[in-house]
Amino acid sequence: MMLFEEYEVLLKKTVAVAPDWVKSDIQDILKKDEGKHIGVSYVISQLNDRYSFSLRHILSAMDFSSEWTQVSRERLSFIDNNIDVVVALYYDLKD
């Protein structure tokens, strides 16, 4: 069983190597309203909206490219599987 201190160390290491795109996306979301009234649940919702099926997928398919679909799936998977990392990044970037 992992102790809380071990979890904190692991989380800090994970945040340090988090992908640049997720850091950038969270910063962009926080810039709206300068982050004053934006909660972590809003940030997670916006990240999911960014990579969920959208017009961008359709335009990508029209060009016979599946690149955006693959990228968005990978990013949604990262977000869903690493909510604790997203939350930690939110608090780091909000300050």
Helices and strands as residue ranges (DSSP letters): H 4-16, H 20-31, G 32-35, H 40-51, H 55-62, H 67-81, H 83-94
